[in-house]
Amino acid sequence: MFLLFACIVVNPAQAESPLGEINIELRANVVDFSCYVETADENKTVQLGTWPTKQLRTSGSTTQSMPFTLKLNGCPPGSASITFSGKQASGNPGLLALNSSSGATNVAVELRDKDQTRLPLEQASKDVAVDANGNASLTFFANYIALADNPQPGKANADATFMINYY
């Protein structure tokens, strides 16, 4: 009712406003929903395995992709996606750099979406539907990728954070 009254009151003023003046109407919804990650998935560790350097001998070669799932609850009706972020590999935007405690060199982590296409950092994943109970399950894959020929062995850990997007 207030919005209707405001529009009626504002409309005559718009007709009399000088040329070049910009009128902006802002609209939004305040909801009681917010997606949250199931407790078991809040601090998830994805085991990428142990791989011989010959598996990553040439630049661009990869290890087998390992699946992992993030389960969301309490989401509003619609769909949800995830955007990963973290330190990007030098010269290879979109790939996740190894953390400073890692000894391996010329290796990064590649994240993949549910269809196993590369999912660059800072890019939203493909949407998944939220069910009638407000739950969604998003599947991803991760693997090592060689950034140059003949990477050096060592611990190869990386850290990523993610943001939940819902529509």
Residue frames as a rotation matrix with the C-alpha (Angstrom) as fourth column:
MET 1
0.575 0.818 0.000 0.00
0.818 -0.575 0.000 0.00
0.000 0.000 -1.000 0.00
PHE 2
0.442 -0.489 -0.751 2.86
0.172 -0.776 0.607 2.39
-0.880 -0.398 -0.259 0.90
LEU 3
-0.621 -0.718 0.315 4.63
0.411 0.044 0.911 1.74
-0.668 0.695 0.267 -2.43
LEU 4
-0.117 0.681 0.723 1.43
0.974 -0.063 0.217 2.50
0.194 0.730 -0.656 -4.37
PHE 5
0.806 0.411 -0.426 0.98
0.527 -0.826 0.200 5.74
-0.270 -0.386 -0.882 -2.40
ALA 6
0.038 -0.887 -0.459 4.64
0.166 -0.448 0.879 6.67
-0.985 -0.109 0.130 -2.96
CYS 7
-0.634 -0.252 0.731 4.30
0.719 0.157 0.678 6.13
-0.286 0.955 0.082 -6.73
ILE 8
0.352 0.848 0.397 1.17
0.907 -0.413 0.079 8.29
0.231 0.332 -0.915 -6.87
VAL 9
0.780 -0.090 -0.619 2.87
0.273 -0.842 0.465 11.08
-0.563 -0.532 -0.633 -4.93
VAL 10
-0.176 -0.977 -0.121 6.14
0.188 -0.154 0.970 10.87
-0.966 0.148 0.211 -6.90
ASN 11
-0.143 0.095 0.985 4.70
0.943 0.315 0.106 10.62
-0.300 0.944 -0.135 -10.41
PRO 12
0.868 0.449 0.212 3.52
0.495 -0.817 -0.296 14.27
0.040 0.362 -0.931 -10.69
ALA 13
0.605 -0.711 -0.358 6.96
-0.259 -0.601 0.756 15.45
-0.753 -0.365 -0.548 -9.53
GLN 14
-0.222 -0.707 0.671 8.63
0.504 0.507 0.700 13.39
-0.835 0.493 0.244 -12.26
ALA 15
0.336 0.426 0.840 6.63
0.942 -0.168 -0.292 15.11
0.017 0.889 -0.458 -14.96
GLU 16
0.989 0.083 0.124 7.71
0.078 -0.996 0.045 18.52
0.127 -0.035 -0.991 -13.63
SER 17
0.474 -0.875 -0.102 11.41
0.334 0.072 0.940 17.59
-0.814 -0.480 0.327 -13.10
PRO 18
0.422 -0.377 -0.825 13.96
-0.733 -0.677 -0.066 19.35
-0.534 0.632 -0.562 -15.28
LEU 19
0.915 -0.145 -0.378 15.49
-0.215 0.618 -0.756 17.56
0.343 0.773 0.534 -18.25
GLY 20
-0.003 -0.986 -0.166 18.62
-0.366 0.156 -0.918 15.58
0.931 0.058 -0.361 -17.43
GLU 21
-0.209 -0.009 0.978 17.45
-0.975 0.081 -0.208 14.61
-0.077 -0.997 -0.026 -13.96
ILE 22
-0.548 -0.060 -0.835 17.59
-0.309 0.942 0.135 10.86
0.778 0.331 -0.534 -13.35
ASN 23
0.216 0.676 0.705 14.92
-0.975 0.108 0.194 9.02
0.055 -0.729 0.682 -11.42
ILE 24
-0.667 -0.477 -0.572 15.82
-0.409 0.876 -0.255 5.64
0.623 0.064 -0.780 -9.95
GLU 25
0.497 0.800 0.336 13.42
-0.811 0.291 0.507 3.12
0.308 -0.524 0.794 -8.55
LEU 26
-0.662 -0.749 -0.016 14.98
-0.660 0.594 -0.460 0.56
0.354 -0.294 -0.888 -6.22
ARG 27
0.545 0.838 -0.043 13.29
-0.753 0.511 0.415 -2.76
0.370 -0.194 0.909 -5.58
ALA 28
-0.658 -0.724 -0.209 14.29
-0.539 0.646 -0.541 -5.73
0.526 -0.243 -0.815 -3.44
ASN 29
0.557 0.745 -0.367 12.95
-0.202 0.550 0.810 -8.56
0.805 -0.377 0.457 -1.36
VAL 30
-0.380 -0.577 0.723 13.86
-0.902 0.058 -0.427 -9.23
0.204 -0.815 -0.543 2.23
VAL 31
0.364 0.476 -0.801 13.71
-0.371 0.862 0.344 -12.97
0.854 0.172 0.490 2.84
ASP 32
0.607 -0.069 0.792 14.02
-0.769 0.199 0.607 -15.24
-0.199 -0.978 0.068 5.82
PHE 33
0.952 -0.265 0.153 16.25
0.296 0.926 -0.235 -17.64
-0.080 0.269 0.960 3.87
SER 34
0.408 -0.873 -0.268 19.99
-0.912 -0.399 -0.091 -17.89
-0.027 0.282 -0.959 3.58
CYS 35
0.756 -0.190 -0.627 21.84
-0.083 0.922 -0.378 -20.89
0.649 0.338 0.681 2.26
TYR 36
0.331 -0.735 0.592 24.33
-0.916 -0.100 0.388 -22.47
-0.226 -0.671 -0.707 4.57
VAL 37
-0.129 -0.515 -0.848 26.76
-0.627 0.704 -0.332 -25.32
0.768 0.489 -0.414 4.15
GLU 38
0.846 0.366 -0.388 26.16
0.001 0.726 0.688 -28.54
0.534 -0.582 0.614 6.06
THR 39
0.755 -0.538 0.376 28.47
-0.577 -0.272 0.770 -28.69
-0.312 -0.798 -0.516 9.06
ALA 40
0.510 -0.559 0.654 30.39
0.359 0.829 0.429 -31.67
-0.782 0.016 0.623 7.63
ASP 41
0.421 -0.304 0.854 31.26
0.894 -0.018 -0.447 -29.60
0.151 0.952 0.264 4.53
GLU 42
0.992 0.024 -0.124 32.35
0.053 -0.969 0.241 -26.36
-0.114 -0.246 -0.963 6.25
ASN 43
0.267 -0.962 -0.062 36.06
-0.854 -0.265 0.448 -27.26
-0.448 -0.067 -0.892 6.46
LYS 44
0.946 0.246 0.209 36.32
-0.115 0.863 -0.493 -29.87
-0.302 0.442 0.845 3.77
THR 45
-0.161 -0.985 -0.064 39.56
-0.643 0.056 0.764 -31.63
-0.749 0.164 -0.643 2.84
VAL 46
0.889 0.363 -0.277 39.70
-0.434 0.484 -0.760 -33.15
-0.142 0.796 0.588 -0.63
GLN 47
0.144 -0.844 0.516 42.33
-0.125 0.502 0.856 -35.88
-0.982 -0.188 -0.033 -0.97
LEU 48
0.605 0.038 -0.795 43.90
-0.767 -0.238 -0.596 -35.57
-0.212 0.971 -0.114 -4.42
GLY 49
0.984 -0.165 0.074 46.12
0.174 0.976 -0.133 -38.62
-0.050 0.143 0.988 -3.94
THR 50
0.198 -0.978 -0.065 49.80
-0.271 -0.118 0.955 -39.37
-0.942 -0.171 -0.289 -4.42
TRP 51
0.976 0.196 0.099 51.07
0.062 0.186 -0.981 -39.17
-0.210 0.963 0.170 -7.98
PRO 52
0.109 -0.975 0.194 54.46
0.786 0.204 0.583 -39.86
-0.608 0.088 0.789 -9.59
THR 53
-0.098 -0.207 -0.973 56.04
-0.230 -0.947 0.224 -36.87
-0.968 0.246 0.045 -11.37
LYS 54
-0.943 -0.249 0.220 55.92
0.134 0.323 0.937 -38.87
-0.304 0.913 -0.271 -14.64
GLN 55
-0.114 0.978 0.174 52.12
0.947 0.160 -0.279 -38.39
-0.301 0.133 -0.944 -14.50
LEU 56
0.804 0.366 -0.469 52.75
0.298 -0.930 -0.215 -34.64
-0.515 0.033 -0.857 -14.80
ARG 57
-0.002 -0.950 0.311 55.79
0.817 0.178 0.549 -34.80
-0.577 0.255 0.776 -17.09
THR 58
-0.667 -0.235 0.707 54.67
0.686 -0.564 0.460 -32.17
0.290 0.792 0.538 -19.62
SER 59
-0.932 0.298 -0.207 53.05
-0.185 -0.881 -0.436 -28.78
-0.312 -0.368 0.876 -19.19
GLY 60
-0.330 0.905 -0.269 49.24
-0.920 -0.244 0.307 -29.10
0.212 0.349 0.913 -19.13
SER 61
-0.419 0.190 -0.888 49.19
0.019 0.979 0.201 -32.77
0.908 0.068 -0.414 -18.16
THR 62
-0.025 0.560 0.828 46.83
-0.911 -0.354 0.212 -33.64
0.412 -0.749 0.518 -15.31
THR 63
-0.977 -0.125 0.175 46.17
-0.197 0.841 -0.504 -36.29
-0.084 -0.527 -0.846 -12.72
GLN 64
-0.503 0.851 -0.153 42.87
0.646 0.487 0.588 -38.08
0.574 0.197 -0.795 -12.35
SER 65
-0.436 0.455 0.777 40.06
-0.488 -0.845 0.221 -35.80
0.756 -0.283 0.590 -11.13
MET 66
-0.841 0.167 -0.514 38.77
0.504 0.588 -0.633 -36.49
0.197 -0.792 -0.578 -7.63
PRO 67
-0.082 0.902 0.423 35.10
0.292 -0.384 0.876 -35.75
0.953 0.195 -0.232 -6.92
PHE 68
-0.875 0.000 -0.485 33.83
0.480 -0.144 -0.866 -33.80
-0.070 -0.990 0.126 -3.93
THR 69
-0.085 0.952 0.294 30.42
0.672 -0.163 0.722 -32.52
0.736 0.259 -0.626 -2.92
LEU 70
-0.998 -0.036 0.058 29.19
-0.016 -0.705 -0.709 -29.45
0.067 -0.708 0.703 -1.06
LYS 71
-0.312 0.937 -0.159 25.74
0.834 0.351 0.426 -29.77
0.455 0.000 -0.891 0.47
LEU 72
-0.901 0.090 0.425 23.64
-0.181 -0.967 -0.179 -26.67
0.396 -0.238 0.887 1.11
ASN 73
-0.372 0.821 -0.433 20.63
0.920 0.389 -0.052 -26.31
0.126 -0.418 -0.900 3.37
GLY 74
-0.024 0.478 -0.878 18.11
0.662 -0.651 -0.373 -23.56
-0.750 -0.590 -0.301 4.11
CYS 75
-0.929 -0.365 0.057 18.19
0.268 -0.558 0.786 -22.12
-0.255 0.745 0.616 0.60
PRO 76
-0.212 0.875 -0.435 15.31
-0.523 -0.478 -0.706 -20.12
-0.825 0.078 0.559 -0.86
PRO 77
0.508 0.448 0.736 13.37
0.384 0.647 -0.659 -21.66
-0.771 0.617 0.156 -3.75
GLY 78
0.794 -0.232 -0.562 15.24
-0.581 -0.561 -0.589 -21.44
-0.179 0.795 -0.580 -7.04
SER 79
0.773 -0.605 -0.190 18.81
0.395 0.694 -0.602 -22.44
0.496 0.391 0.775 -7.75
ALA 80
0.811 -0.583 -0.043 22.28
-0.241 -0.400 0.884 -22.18
-0.533 -0.707 -0.465 -6.23
SER 81
0.713 -0.700 -0.037 25.88
0.247 0.299 -0.922 -22.13
0.656 0.648 0.386 -7.40
ILE 82
0.687 -0.599 -0.411 29.35
0.491 -0.034 0.870 -21.81
-0.535 -0.800 0.271 -5.87
THR 83
0.791 -0.569 0.226 32.18
-0.153 -0.541 -0.827 -19.41
0.593 0.619 -0.515 -6.66
PHE 84
0.633 -0.662 -0.401 35.64
0.767 0.465 0.443 -20.54
-0.107 -0.587 0.802 -5.54
SER 85
0.800 -0.498 0.335 38.43
-0.342 -0.837 -0.427 -18.12
0.493 0.227 -0.840 -4.74
GLY 86
0.764 -0.643 -0.045 42.02
0.410 0.431 0.804 -18.41
-0.498 -0.633 0.593 -3.61
LYS 87
0.087 -0.832 -0.548 45.57
-0.432 -0.527 0.732 -17.58
-0.898 0.173 -0.405 -4.60
GLN 88
0.949 0.280 -0.144 45.86
-0.230 0.303 -0.925 -17.94
-0.215 0.911 0.352 -8.36
ALA 89
0.407 -0.821 0.399 48.81
0.705 0.561 0.435 -19.77
-0.581 0.105 0.807 -9.89
SER 90
0.004 -0.522 -0.853 51.39
-0.200 -0.836 0.511 -17.35
-0.980 0.169 -0.108 -11.26
GLY 91
-0.728 -0.301 -0.617 50.87
-0.604 -0.145 0.784 -16.87
-0.325 0.943 -0.076 -14.99
ASN 92
-0.843 0.474 -0.255 47.88
0.251 0.765 0.593 -19.21
0.476 0.436 -0.764 -14.94
PRO 93
-0.713 0.612 0.342 44.79
-0.700 -0.588 -0.405 -17.28
-0.046 -0.528 0.848 -13.91
GLY 94
0.271 0.919 -0.287 41.91
-0.855 0.367 0.366 -19.48
0.442 0.146 0.885 -12.85
LEU 95
0.275 -0.255 -0.927 44.12
0.241 0.952 -0.190 -22.23
0.931 -0.171 0.323 -11.42
LEU 96
0.960 0.135 0.246 44.67
-0.210 -0.239 0.948 -22.58
0.187 -0.962 -0.201 -7.69
ALA 97
0.101 -0.994 0.029 48.29
-0.570 -0.082 -0.817 -22.08
0.815 0.066 -0.576 -6.57
LEU 98
0.212 -0.168 -0.963 49.89
0.651 0.759 0.011 -24.40
0.729 -0.629 0.270 -4.04
ASN 99
0.977 0.171 0.129 50.20
0.015 -0.656 0.755 -22.91
0.214 -0.735 -0.643 -0.56
SER 100
0.449 -0.861 0.239 53.51
-0.760 -0.508 -0.404 -21.73
0.469 -0.001 -0.883 0.90
SER 101
0.161 -0.389 0.907 54.06
-0.768 0.528 0.362 -24.93
-0.620 -0.755 -0.213 2.92
SER 102
0.925 0.212 0.315 54.12
0.029 0.787 -0.616 -27.02
-0.378 0.579 0.722 -0.28
GLY 103
0.010 -1.000 -0.008 57.41
-0.178 -0.010 0.984 -28.24
-0.984 -0.009 -0.178 -1.71
ALA 104
0.043 0.070 0.997 56.26
0.862 0.501 -0.073 -29.30
-0.504 0.863 -0.039 -5.17
THR 105
-0.387 -0.184 -0.903 56.95
-0.192 -0.942 0.274 -26.83
-0.902 0.279 0.330 -7.96
ASN 106
-0.818 0.093 -0.568 55.33
-0.574 -0.186 0.797 -26.11
-0.032 0.978 0.206 -11.33
VAL 107
-0.691 0.677 -0.254 52.09
0.609 0.734 0.300 -27.72
0.390 0.053 -0.919 -10.18
ALA 108
-0.773 0.563 0.293 48.68
-0.629 -0.741 -0.237 -26.15
0.084 -0.367 0.926 -9.49
VAL 109
-0.669 0.668 0.325 45.18
0.386 0.687 -0.616 -27.41
-0.635 -0.286 -0.718 -8.67
GLU 110
-0.876 0.474 -0.094 42.50
-0.292 -0.364 0.885 -27.33
0.385 0.802 0.457 -11.33
LEU 111
-0.573 0.785 0.236 38.87
-0.139 0.191 -0.972 -27.18
-0.808 -0.589 -0.001 -10.18
ARG 112
-0.943 0.320 -0.088 36.19
-0.014 0.225 0.974 -28.66
0.331 0.920 -0.207 -12.40
ASP 113
-0.387 0.896 0.217 32.43
-0.920 -0.360 -0.154 -28.26
-0.060 -0.260 0.964 -12.46
LYS 114
0.081 0.528 0.845 29.87
-0.505 0.753 -0.422 -31.08
-0.859 -0.392 0.328 -12.26
ASP 115
0.964 0.266 -0.004 30.31
-0.125 0.439 -0.890 -31.80
-0.235 0.858 0.457 -16.00
GLN 116
0.434 -0.894 0.108 34.11
0.669 0.400 0.626 -31.87
-0.603 -0.199 0.772 -15.50
THR 117
0.489 -0.305 0.817 34.71
0.553 -0.616 -0.561 -28.68
0.675 0.726 -0.133 -17.49
ARG 118
-0.583 -0.774 -0.246 37.31
0.711 -0.339 -0.616 -26.38
0.393 -0.534 0.748 -15.95
LEU 119
0.685 0.726 -0.065 35.86
0.637 -0.553 0.537 -24.05
0.353 -0.409 -0.841 -13.32
PRO 120
-0.253 -0.849 0.464 38.18
0.425 -0.528 -0.735 -21.05
0.869 0.011 0.495 -13.06
LEU 121
-0.509 0.005 -0.861 38.56
0.830 -0.262 -0.492 -19.25
-0.228 -0.965 0.129 -9.74
GLU 122
-0.719 0.280 -0.636 36.16
-0.062 -0.938 -0.341 -16.31
-0.692 -0.206 0.692 -9.29
GLN 123
-0.677 0.560 -0.477 33.64
-0.609 -0.063 0.791 -17.80
0.413 0.826 0.383 -11.76
ALA 124
-0.084 0.744 0.663 30.28
-0.877 0.260 -0.403 -19.18
-0.473 -0.616 0.631 -10.63
SER 125
-0.890 -0.153 0.430 29.66
-0.027 0.958 0.285 -22.87
-0.455 0.242 -0.857 -11.11
LYS 126
-0.676 0.726 -0.126 26.72
-0.049 0.126 0.991 -24.21
0.735 0.676 -0.050 -13.06
ASP 127
-0.339 0.659 0.671 23.43
-0.927 -0.355 -0.120 -23.77
0.160 -0.663 0.731 -11.21
VAL 128
-0.859 0.271 -0.434 21.73
0.286 0.958 0.032 -26.63
0.424 -0.097 -0.900 -9.43
ALA 129
-0.007 0.957 0.291 18.08
-0.154 -0.289 0.945 -26.67
0.988 -0.039 0.150 -8.43
VAL 130
-0.848 -0.086 0.522 17.14
-0.521 -0.035 -0.853 -26.22
0.092 -0.996 -0.015 -4.80
ASP 131
-0.682 0.615 -0.397 14.67
0.443 0.779 0.445 -28.89
0.583 0.127 -0.803 -3.71
ALA 132
0.217 0.921 0.323 11.36
0.152 -0.359 0.921 -28.27
0.964 -0.151 -0.218 -1.92
ASN 133
0.732 0.001 -0.681 13.11
0.673 0.154 0.724 -28.56
0.105 -0.988 0.112 1.47
GLY 134
0.926 -0.379 -0.007 15.68
-0.377 -0.923 0.074 -25.86
-0.034 -0.066 -0.997 0.62
ASN 135
0.337 -0.827 0.450 18.53
-0.030 0.468 0.883 -28.31
-0.941 -0.311 0.132 0.01
ALA 136
0.871 -0.186 -0.455 21.02
-0.471 -0.053 -0.880 -28.46
0.140 0.981 -0.134 -2.84
SER 137
0.514 -0.742 0.431 23.99
0.206 0.594 0.777 -30.70
-0.833 -0.311 0.459 -3.54
LEU 138
0.813 -0.314 -0.490 26.80
-0.581 -0.484 -0.654 -29.46
-0.032 0.816 -0.576 -5.77
THR 139
0.702 -0.582 0.411 29.41
0.464 0.811 0.356 -31.85
-0.541 -0.059 0.839 -7.15
PHE 140
0.719 -0.590 -0.367 32.87
-0.692 -0.657 -0.300 -30.71
-0.064 0.470 -0.881 -8.20
PHE 141
0.817 -0.577 0.000 36.17
0.569 0.805 -0.165 -32.29
0.095 0.135 0.986 -9.19
ALA 142
0.735 -0.671 -0.097 39.78
-0.619 -0.723 0.306 -31.34
-0.276 -0.165 -0.947 -8.50
ASN 143
0.801 -0.565 0.196 43.09
0.598 0.771 -0.219 -32.50
-0.028 0.293 0.956 -9.93
TYR 144
0.118 -0.853 -0.508 46.71
0.147 -0.491 0.859 -31.47
-0.982 -0.176 0.067 -10.21
ILE 145
0.936 0.054 0.346 47.91
0.350 -0.103 -0.931 -29.84
-0.015 0.993 -0.115 -13.42
ALA 146
0.007 -0.998 -0.057 51.51
0.899 -0.018 0.438 -29.32
-0.438 -0.054 0.897 -14.52
LEU 147
0.780 0.227 -0.583 52.38
0.082 -0.961 -0.266 -25.67
-0.620 0.160 -0.768 -15.16
ALA 148
0.300 -0.755 -0.583 55.68
-0.951 -0.281 -0.127 -26.53
-0.068 0.593 -0.802 -16.88
ASP 149
0.528 -0.208 -0.823 57.59
-0.239 0.894 -0.379 -29.58
0.815 0.397 0.423 -18.03
ASN 150
-0.101 -0.647 -0.756 59.17
0.463 0.642 -0.611 -31.78
0.881 -0.412 0.234 -15.36
PRO 151
0.515 0.323 0.794 57.63
-0.510 -0.630 0.586 -30.44
0.689 -0.707 -0.160 -12.13
GLN 152
-0.628 -0.778 -0.013 59.50
-0.375 0.316 -0.871 -31.16
0.682 -0.542 -0.490 -8.91
PRO 153
0.015 0.648 -0.762 58.02
0.485 0.662 0.572 -33.52
0.875 -0.378 -0.304 -6.28
GLY 154
-0.961 -0.270 0.055 56.95
0.058 -0.392 -0.918 -32.50
0.269 -0.880 0.392 -2.80
LYS 155
-0.440 0.841 -0.315 53.90
0.647 0.053 -0.761 -31.76
-0.623 -0.539 -0.567 -0.70
ALA 156
-0.921 0.183 0.345 51.26
0.203 -0.533 0.822 -30.19
0.334 0.826 0.453 -2.94
ASN 157
-0.266 0.837 -0.478 48.48
0.914 0.061 -0.402 -28.57
-0.307 -0.544 -0.781 -0.88
ALA 158
-0.802 0.117 0.586 46.26
0.196 -0.874 0.444 -25.65
0.564 0.471 0.678 -1.83
ASP 159
-0.619 0.606 -0.500 43.59
0.554 -0.115 -0.825 -23.65
-0.557 -0.787 -0.264 -0.03
ALA 160
-0.745 0.476 0.467 40.35
0.221 -0.485 0.846 -22.30
0.629 0.734 0.256 -1.48
THR 161
-0.725 0.663 -0.183 37.33
0.026 -0.240 -0.970 -20.54
-0.688 -0.709 0.157 -0.10
PHE 162
-0.742 0.514 0.431 33.90
0.575 0.159 0.802 -20.41
0.344 0.843 -0.413 -1.68
MET 163
-0.805 0.577 -0.138 30.89
-0.451 -0.746 -0.491 -18.18
-0.386 -0.333 0.860 -1.82
ILE 164
-0.524 0.727 0.443 27.32
0.708 0.661 -0.247 -19.47
-0.472 0.185 -0.862 -2.14
ASN 165
-0.898 0.341 -0.277 25.22
-0.436 -0.772 0.462 -17.79
-0.056 0.536 0.842 -4.83
TYR 166
-0.600 0.748 0.285 21.48
0.675 0.664 -0.322 -18.32
-0.430 -0.001 -0.903 -4.85
TYR 167
-0.965 0.255 -0.065 18.82
-0.232 -0.705 0.670 -16.99
0.125 0.661 0.740 -7.18
